[in-house]
Amino acid sequence: MVLETIFGIRITFLLGITNLIGLFLVFFSCRCLIGHKIANKLYQKEWYRKFYNNHCYYWWFFFASVLLHTIFAFLVFGNPF
């Protein structure tokens, strides 16, 4: 193994949590969500419009998190193929 096992597992676990956070950020700022009753009420709030306008940045965060998570998983657990 390239990394010390316990350190690698912890990093992989934390990156998995960041994947979930990124997923929620992308989902709740999604352009497709607008049109639903809850989203229409939220869009009237100033803080949600600011959150909504950063949707593209949430994608970058999510992709980077998934990529790092994948790399660390391969380094810790090895290639399954």
C-alpha positions in Angstrom: 0.0 0.0 0.0 1.2 3.4 -0.9 -0.4 5.2 2.1 -0.5 4.2 5.8 -3.7 2.3 6.0 -5.5 4.2 8.9 -4.5 7.6 7.5 -5.7 6.7 4.0 -9.0 5.3 5.3 -9.7 8.5 7.3 -8.9 10.7 4.3 -11.1 8.5 2.0 -13.9 8.6 4.6 -13.7 12.4 4.9 -13.7 12.8 1.2 -16.8 10.6 1.0 -18.5 13.1 3.4 -17.4 16.0 1.2 -18.9 14.1 -1.7 -22.2 14.0 0.1 -22.0 17.7 1.0 -21.1 18.6 -2.6 -24.0 16.5 -3.9 -26.5 18.3 -1.6 -25.0 21.7 -2.7 -25.4 20.8 -6.3 -28.9 19.4 -5.9 -30.4 22.2 -3.8 -28.9 24.9 -6.1 -30.1 23.0 -9.3 -31.8 25.0 -12.0 -34.3 22.1 -12.4 -35.5 22.5 -8.8 -36.9 25.9 -9.7 -40.6 25.6 -10.6 -41.4 23.4 -7.6 -43.4 25.0 -4.8 -40.7 24.8 -2.2 -38.0 26.2 -4.5 -40.3 29.1 -5.5 -40.7 30.0 -1.9 -37.0 29.7 -1.3 -36.1 31.8 -4.4 -37.9 34.7 -2.9 -35.2 34.8 -0.1 -32.1 36.8 -0.8 -29.8 34.2 0.8 -31.1 31.5 -1.5 -30.6 33.6 -4.6 -27.0 34.0 -3.6 -26.7 30.3 -2.9 -28.4 29.5 -6.2 -26.1 31.8 -8.2 -23.1 29.8 -7.1 -24.3 26.5 -8.6 -21.5 26.2 -11.1 -18.9 26.5 -8.3 -20.6 23.7 -6.4 -20.1 21.4 -9.4 -16.3 22.1 -9.4 -16.2 21.4 -5.6 -18.2 18.1 -6.2 -16.0 16.9 -9.1 -12.8 17.7 -7.2 -14.1 15.8 -4.2 -15.1 12.8 -6.2 -11.8 12.7 -8.1 -9.7 12.9 -4.9 -11.9 10.4 -3.2 -11.4 8.0 -6.1 -7.6 8.5 -6.1 -7.3 7.9 -2.4 -9.5 4.9 -2.5 -7.2 3.3 -5.2 -4.1 4.2 -3.2 -5.4 2.8 0.0 -7.3 -0.3 -1.2 -5.5 -1.0 -4.4 -6.8 -1.4 -7.9 -9.7 -4.0 -8.0 -9.0 -5.0 -11.6 
